Amino acid sequence: MSRVRVSPPLLLEKPNMNLTSQILKTVDRYKMLERGDRVLVGVSGGSDSVFLVYALKRLEDVLGIELFIAHMDHGLRGKESGRDAQFVKNLSKSLGVKLAYDKLKPTKARSKLSTEERLREKRYEFFMQAAKEFGAGCVATAHTLDDQAETVLMRVIKGSSLKGVIGIHPKRVEAKIKFVRPLFEIRKKEIIKYLKNKKISFRVDQTNLEDKFLRNRIRNKVMPYLEKINPRLKEALFNFAESLREDFEFIEEEKHKRKSIIRSERCAKHILLCDLLLQSKALQKEITREALKSVGGNIKRLTYGHWKDIDNFVRKKSAGKSMDLPGGIKMRKTRDRLIFTK
């Protein structure tokens, strides 16, 4: 593990101008930040988050923002987790930035979510709570181009919809909190090189080297092998996802224009078959997805097989038939409509 100290020059050194320029371009391209934003930065103590909070601190006046730091101790690695927390506390003090800290309590509750997904949910719940306490309308996380490439490849391997394959969103809004990724277009190796050149300390999570999680296997084994074929694989995957994002955003806009197609009736939603079948296949799928979501369907569990069955059901099944979908949803067909109930 790296040492639990923060290099004294942290506030004095200027970030690599190329990286700084790239952050500013990314922030502008995706309209991530506005002057006056109070920004909570999620900091684990790892290289990416240390660089992010350092760079944003240097750009605080340029961007016209105010920074805060949040750190969650997952408590999974014993003393090492505690050392991570102390490192971030020292970093916060060195930068003169207020810190929100929380330690996740161990739980024996069984969950259908993987450990990785469960921790992510807990972390984001904490970020949102901390943001509200600081009056911050924005949360910045240190996802890099590498993270996006790994996510896209992982989703392709596991099988995913268009929405899934576009991977990490550079900016999204949840419960009126804006989540942004200012390092979205920067390679991890550039960050590591900069931090080492400037002798800036960061923490190293040794569990990232283990192949327990799928993402680690993608990062440590699959990606290096594929990069022998295409050394710029990560950039290719990133560009692939960005191209798909443009298509997805167009479909989302068109779906929004047709939101009145989904109608309410008591404890159910329904869509007139004539309204649905007039749409393109892509819009039919997204409108149906929205209807399922609106009655509590588990969208994440819908597979390509489910969508084939839904398409067949809509086009060929007779009135009175029904089918069950993830999340305890029943889709029923009448003579002129599809009805969705929990």
C-alpha positions in Angstrom: 0.0 0.0 0.0 1.2 3.6 -0.6 2.0 5.7 2.5 -0.7 7.5 4.4 0.6 11.0 3.8 -0.1 13.9 1.6 2.8 15.5 -0.2 3.4 19.0 1.1 3.6 20.5 -2.4 0.0 19.5 -3.2 -1.4 23.0 -3.1 1.7 24.5 -4.7 2.1 22.4 -7.8 0.0 23.1 -10.9 -1.6 20.2 -12.8 -0.2 19.2 -16.2 -1.6 21.9 -18.5 -2.7 19.3 -21.0 -4.7 17.5 -18.4 -6.1 20.8 -17.1 -7.1 21.8 -20.5 -8.7 18.5 -21.1 -10.8 18.8 -17.9 -12.0 22.2 -19.0 -12.9 20.9 -22.4 -14.8 18.0 -20.9 -16.6 20.2 -18.5 -17.6 22.6 -21.3 -18.5 19.8 -23.8 -20.9 18.1 -21.5 -22.0 21.3 -19.7 -21.1 19.8 -16.4 -20.5 22.8 -14.2 -21.8 26.4 -13.9 -20.4 29.3 -12.0 -21.7 29.2 -8.5 -22.0 25.4 -8.3 -21.2 23.9 -4.9 -19.5 20.6 -5.9 -19.1 17.5 -3.7 -16.1 15.4 -4.9 -16.2 11.7 -4.1 -12.7 10.8 -2.9 -11.6 7.2 -2.2 -8.0 8.0 -1.8 -7.0 6.3 -5.1 -5.1 7.9 -7.8 -8.0 9.1 -9.9 -10.0 10.7 -7.1 -6.9 12.3 -5.6 -6.1 13.9 -8.9 -9.7 15.0 -9.5 -10.0 16.9 -6.2 -6.5 18.4 -6.6 -7.2 19.6 -10.2 -10.7 21.0 -9.3 -9.1 22.8 -6.4 -6.7 24.4 -8.7 -9.5 25.3 -11.1 -11.9 26.4 -8.3 -11.6 30.1 -9.2 -11.5 29.6 -13.0 -14.7 27.6 -12.9 -16.3 29.7 -10.1 -17.2 26.7 -7.9 -16.9 25.7 -4.3 -15.6 22.3 -3.3 -16.4 19.7 -0.7 -15.1 16.2 -0.2 -17.0 13.0 0.6 -15.5 9.7 1.7 -17.2 6.4 2.6 -15.3 3.7 4.4 -16.7 0.4 3.1 -14.9 -1.4 6.0 -14.2 -4.4 3.7 -10.4 -4.4 4.1 -9.9 -4.0 7.8 -7.1 -1.7 8.8 -6.4 -0.7 5.2 -9.9 0.8 4.9 -9.2 2.8 8.0 -5.9 4.0 6.5 -7.7 5.1 3.4 -10.1 7.1 5.5 -7.3 8.8 7.4 -5.5 9.6 4.2 -8.6 11.3 2.8 -9.0 13.2 6.1 -5.4 14.4 5.9 -6.0 15.4 2.2 -9.1 17.3 3.1 -7.3 19.2 5.8 -4.3 19.9 3.5 -6.6 21.4 0.9 -8.7 23.3 3.3 -11.9 21.6 2.0 -14.7 20.4 4.2 -15.2 16.7 4.5 -18.3 14.4 4.8 -17.3 11.0 6.2 -19.3 7.8 6.8 -18.4 4.2 7.6 -20.6 1.5 6.2 -21.9 -0.9 8.9 -21.5 -4.6 8.3 -24.7 -6.3 7.3 -25.7 -9.9 7.1 -28.8 -9.1 5.1 -29.1 -11.2 2.0 -29.4 -9.3 -1.2 -29.9 -10.2 -4.9 -27.4 -7.5 -5.7 -23.7 -8.3 -6.1 -21.4 -6.9 -3.5 -20.1 -4.5 -6.0 -23.6 -3.2 -6.9 -24.7 -3.0 -3.3 -21.6 -1.0 -2.3 -22.2 1.3 -5.3 -25.8 1.9 -4.2 -24.7 2.7 -0.6 -22.0 5.0 -1.8 -24.3 7.0 -4.0 -26.9 7.2 -1.3 -24.2 8.7 0.9 -23.1 11.1 -1.8 -26.6 12.4 -2.2 -27.1 12.8 1.5 -23.8 14.6 1.9 -24.5 16.9 -1.0 -27.8 18.0 0.6 -26.1 18.6 3.9 -23.5 20.9 2.2 -26.1 22.5 0.0 -24.2 21.1 -3.1 -26.2 20.6 -6.2 -23.4 18.7 -7.9 -21.4 15.5 -7.2 -18.2 14.9 -9.1 -16.7 11.4 -9.4 -13.4 10.3 -10.8 -14.5 8.0 -13.6 -11.9 8.0 -16.4 -11.8 7.0 -20.1 -10.4 3.6 -18.9 -13.5 3.1 -16.6 -15.8 3.8 -19.5 -14.0 1.4 -21.8 -14.1 -1.4 -19.2 -17.8 -0.8 -18.6 -18.7 -0.9 -22.3 -16.7 -4.1 -22.8 -18.2 -5.7 -19.7 -21.8 -4.8 -20.9 -21.1 -6.2 -24.4 -19.8 -9.5 -22.9 -22.7 -9.8 -20.5 -25.2 -8.8 -23.1 -27.0 -5.4 -22.8 -29.4 -3.1 -24.4 -28.4 0.1 -26.2 -28.9 2.0 -23.0 -26.5 -0.3 -21.2 -23.8 -0.4 -23.9 -23.3 3.3 -23.8 -21.9 2.7 -20.3 -21.2 5.5 -17.9 -22.9 8.9 -18.5 -20.6 11.9 -18.4 -23.5 13.8 -16.7 -26.8 12.7 -15.2 -29.3 14.1 -12.8 -30.9 12.2 -10.0 -33.3 13.6 -7.4 -32.2 17.1 -8.5 -28.5 16.3 -7.8 -26.2 16.5 -10.8 -23.5 13.8 -11.1 -20.6 14.7 -13.3 -17.3 13.0 -14.4 -14.7 15.7 -15.3 -12.0 13.0 -16.0 -14.2 11.2 -18.5 -11.9 11.8 -21.4 -8.6 11.3 -19.6 -6.6 8.0 -19.5 -5.7 6.6 -16.2 -2.0 6.2 -17.2 -1.7 10.0 -17.7 -3.0 10.6 -14.2 -0.6 8.0 -12.6 2.3 9.5 -14.6 1.5 13.0 -13.4 1.0 12.0 -9.7 4.3 10.0 -9.7 6.2 12.8 -11.4 5.0 15.3 -8.8 5.5 12.8 -5.9 1.9 13.2 -4.9 0.8 10.3 -2.6 -2.3 8.2 -3.2 -3.7 4.9 -1.9 -3.5 1.6 -3.8 -6.4 -0.8 -3.3 -4.7 -4.3 -3.6 -8.2 -5.9 -4.2 -8.2 -4.3 -7.6 -5.5 -6.7 -8.6 -7.6 -9.7 -7.6 -9.9 -11.4 -10.1 -12.8 -11.8 -7.7 -14.9 -9.2 -9.5 -15.8 -9.3 -13.2 -14.5 -5.8 -13.8 -11.1 -6.8 -12.4 -10.9 -9.7 -14.8 -11.8 -7.4 -17.7 -9.2 -4.9 -16.6 -6.4 -7.3 -15.7 -6.8 -10.1 -18.2 -9.2 -9.4 -21.1 -8.3 -5.8 -21.9 -4.5 -6.4 -22.0 -5.0 -9.3 -24.4 -7.3 -7.4 -26.7 -4.8 -4.4 -26.7 -2.3 -6.7 -28.4 -4.7 -6.6 -31.3 -5.6 -2.9 -31.0 -3.3 -0.8 -28.8 -5.9 1.9 -28.9 -8.8 -0.4 -27.8 -9.9 1.8 -24.9 -10.2 4.9 -27.1 -12.1 2.7 -29.7 -14.6 1.5 -27.1 -15.0 5.0 -25.7 -15.7 6.4 -29.2 -18.1 3.5 -29.9 -20.1 4.4 -26.8 -20.1 8.1 -27.6 -21.5 7.3 -31.1 -24.2 5.1 -29.6 -25.0 7.8 -27.0 -25.9 10.2 -29.8 -28.4 7.7 -31.2 -29.8 6.9 -27.8 -30.3 10.6 -27.0 -32.2 11.0 -30.2 -34.5 8.0 -29.3 -35.0 9.5 -25.8 -36.1 12.8 -27.3 -38.5 11.1 -29.6 -39.8 8.9 -26.8 -40.4 12.0 -24.6 -42.5 13.6 -27.4 -44.7 10.5 -27.3 -45.0 10.2 -23.5 -48.8 10.8 -23.7 -49.1 7.4 -25.4 -48.7 5.8 -21.9 -52.0 6.4 -20.1 -53.0 5.7 -16.5 -56.0 3.7 -15.3 -56.5 3.0 -11.6 -53.4 1.1 -10.5 -52.3 0.3 -14.0 -50.8 1.8 -17.2 -52.0 1.1 -20.7 -50.9 1.8 -24.3 -53.3 1.7 -27.2 -52.0 -0.9 -29.7 -52.6 1.4 -32.7 -50.4 4.1 -31.0 -47.6 1.7 -30.3 -47.5 -0.1 -33.6 -47.3 3.2 -35.5 -43.8 3.7 -34.0 -40.5 2.4 -35.2 -39.2 -0.8 -33.5 -36.7 1.2 -31.5 -39.4 3.5 -30.1 -41.8 0.6 -29.5 -39.2 -0.9 -27.2 -38.4 2.3 -25.3 -42.1 3.2 -24.9 -42.8 -0.3 -23.6 -39.7 0.0 -21.3 -41.1 3.3 -19.9 -44.5 1.7 -19.2 -42.9 -1.2 -17.4 -40.8 1.1 -15.3 -43.7 3.3 -14.4 -45.5 0.4 -12.7 -42.4 -0.8 -10.9 -40.9 -3.3 -13.3 -37.3 -4.4 -12.9 -35.8 -2.9 -16.1 -32.3 -4.1 -15.3 -33.4 -7.8 -15.4 -35.0 -7.5 -18.8 -32.9 -9.5 -21.3 -32.9 -9.5 -25.1 -34.9 -12.7 -24.9 -37.6 -10.8 -22.9 -37.8 -8.1 -25.6 -38.2 -10.8 -28.4 -41.0 -12.4 -26.3 -42.6 -8.9 -25.8 -42.4 -8.2 -29.5 -44.0 -11.5 -30.4 -46.7 -11.0 -27.7 -47.6 -7.6 -29.1 -47.7 -8.7 -32.8 -49.1 -12.3 -32.6 -50.9 -13.1 -29.3 -54.7 -12.8 -29.2 -56.8 -10.7 -26.8 -57.0 -12.0 -23.3 -53.5 -13.4 -23.2 -50.9 -12.2 -20.6 -47.3 -12.6 -19.8 -45.2 -12.1 -16.6 -42.1 -9.9 -16.6 -39.4 -9.1 -14.0 -40.4 -7.2 -11.0 -43.8 -8.9 -10.6 -45.3 -7.1 -13.6 -48.1 -8.6 -15.7 -48.6 -7.4 -19.2 -52.1 -8.2 -20.6 -53.4 -7.8 -24.1 -57.0 -6.7 -24.9 -58.6 -6.1 -28.2 -57.1 -2.6 -28.5 -54.5 -2.1 -25.8 -51.7 -3.4 -23.7 -52.2 -3.2 -19.9 -49.4 -3.2 -17.4 -50.0 -4.0 -13.7 -47.9 -4.8 -10.7 
